């Protein structure tokens, strides 16, 4: 009951605001909803914006949409409040998908560390048996990116599909490029990427994700899934 009570006042405020939309034009309605996106609390803004901005830009927001938007927004608030209250009650956070489980972590303790001339370090979690990617070829790789404390700030596993990019072409950070070039298809590797090979401008924090300071070290667990255009049997 306490959680519901904390949401009702916010819903009523938005409902009162939407009543004023009855006398506005379609264009003003869109502008108004985008304004609500900007005024949302920071921890809700990203989720609301994903649907609100897209629909506003597509020109499909009307007054009927505005009424539906109240319900969708309240639902997001309720779900996020449940998560927030669970953290406040001391419940463990949801476990993020990983490429290296507890058994893997223990095995990595005794795995040899390789250090390259650039300062990149890595440990192989699993040796691949397929080909290595030539420079400029597309690769499909899964990754889990972490700060040194182990907190995840990005992951292809959360997106549900491998990340495809041209390796060695500067489409990703230097440490990831270098680390994947010497892998074989089917292999898994932990990359210890020093600051100069990571994110020069850093990455800002987001809900549930830590900030990455400029030129700070990061850790990537990477699995090379396949190389489009190369025969898997190639040695």
N, C-alpha and C positions, 0 to 999 in steps of 0.2 A: 504493500500500500504506500509505503514511503516513497518508493521509486516512481509510482504512478503520479503521486502528488507533486513530485518535483518536475514532472513533464507537463502537466496540465496548464500551469500558468503560461509557459512558453507557447503552447499550442493556441491558447486563447488570444495571446498577443498577436500571433500571426493571423488568426482568423479575423480579428478586428481590422488588421491591415488590409486583408484581402477584400473586405467589404467595400473599401474605397475603390476597388478595381472596376466596379459595375459601371461607372461613368467614364472610364478611360478608354482610349483607343487601343487597338491591337498593338501598335508600336510602343505606347506607353506601358502596356501590360508587360511586354518583353523586358523593357528597361527596368521596370519595377522588380521583376523576379530576379534579374541579374544583380540588382542592388541588394536583394535579400541574400543572395549567395555571398556577396562581399561582406555583409553585416553578420553572417553566421559566426558562431563561436569557432575559434581556430580548430578545435579537434573534430568539428563536424564539416568544416568548409570544404575539404577535399572531396568527401563522399558526395555532398550535395552538388558540388560544381560539376562532377563527372556527368550527371544527367541534366542539370539545369542549364549550364552553358551550352551544351551540345544542342539541346532542344531550342534554346533561344536563338542560336545562330542558324539553325535549320529553318526557323520561321514557323514552327508548329505550336507555339505557345499561344493559347487564347484564354478567355476567362474560365472555360470549363477545365482547361488544363490547370489553371491556378487552384481550383478547388481540389483537384486530384493531387496536386503538389503538396497541399496541406497534409493529406493522409500519408503520402510517401515520406515527407519530412519527419512527421511524428514517428513513423515506423523506424526511420534511421536513428532518431534521437533515443527511442526506447531501447533499441538493440545496443547502441553505443553506451547508453547509461548502464545497461546490465553488465557490459564488459568493464566499465569504469568502477561500478559498485563491487564487482567480483575482485578487482585488483585491490580496492580499498578494504575488502574483507579478508585479505591475505591469501586468496586462492592463487594457485600457481598460474602463470600466463600460459596461453596456448602454445604448445610445442611447435616450432617451425620445422618444416621438412629439411632434411640434411642429406648431403652426399656421403658424409662420414659419420657413422653411428658410434655408440660407446665402445664397441669392440674395435672398430677402426681406429678410434682415438688412442686406444691402448697400444695397438700395433704400431702406430706412428711414432710412439715414444722411442722405439728402438730402430726405426727406419733411418737409413743414412741421409744426411742433409747434403744436397748438391748446391754449390754456390757458383754462379756464373761471373764473367768479367764485369758485367753491368752492376752487379750487386744483388741481382735476383737470387733468391734461394727457393728450393723446392724439395718436397719429399713425395715419392710416388706411392699412391695408395693402392693402385692396381696397374700392372703393366699391360699396355695394349698389344694387340697382335696384328692390327691392320696397318695401312700405310700412314706415313706422316704427311701433313699438309704442305704443299709447296706454297711459297710466298705468293699472295694475290688470289689464292683459291678461296672459295667460300667454305666455311666450316659450320657445323651445327654442334653446339656445345651447351651443356647444362652447367650452371655455376651457382655457388652460394658465396656471396661477398660479405666479409666480416671486418669489423675493427679489431685491433689486437686483443681486446677483452673478450672477444667471441660473439659480440652482439651482431646480428645480421642486419645489413642495411640495404641489401638487394639480393634477389634470388630469381632465377628462371623457373625454379620449381614452383614458386608461388604463382607464376604466370601460366603454368601448365604446358609450356612448350620450350624446346631448346632455343637458344639465341643463335641466329645465323648472321655471320659477318665475314668480311674478307680479311683473312689473317695476314699480318705483316703490312697492312695498308693504312695504319693509323686510325682505324675506325673504333678501336678500343684503347684503353690505357696501355702504355708501353710494356709494363710488366706482364699483362695478360697476353699480349701479342707474342712476346718472347717465350713465355712459358708454354703456350700451346704449339708453337712451331716445332718443338722437339718431341711432342707426344705422338703416340700412335692411336689409331681408331680403337675404341674400346677401353682406353686407358683412363685412369683417374689420378689426379695429382693435387697436392696442396701447395699453393704458391705463396711465399712470403715476400710480398712486394714492397720494396723500400719507397720512401716518400718521393724521390726524384722520378720514379717509374709509375707513380700512382696518379692522384688527381691534383694537378697544380693549383686549381681554384677551389678545391674542396667540394663537399656536398652538404647542403643544408639538411637539417633534421626534418623528419615528418612523423606523423602519428605512429608510434611503435618502432621508429627507426632512429638510430643515433646519428649525430652529426659527424661528418668526416672533415677534419681540419685540412686546410691547404697543405699539399705536399707532406702528408703524414702516411706512415706505413699502413698497409691493409693486407688482409689475407683472403685468398680466393681458393675455394675447393672447386675443381673443374673436372668434368668428364667429357671427353671428345666422342661424340655420338656417331657422326659420319661426316664424310667429305663429299658433297654433291659433285658428280662428274668424274669421280675416281672409282675405279674398280676396287671393291673391298678385298679382292684376292691379291692385289698388287703388293709386292714386297718392298 
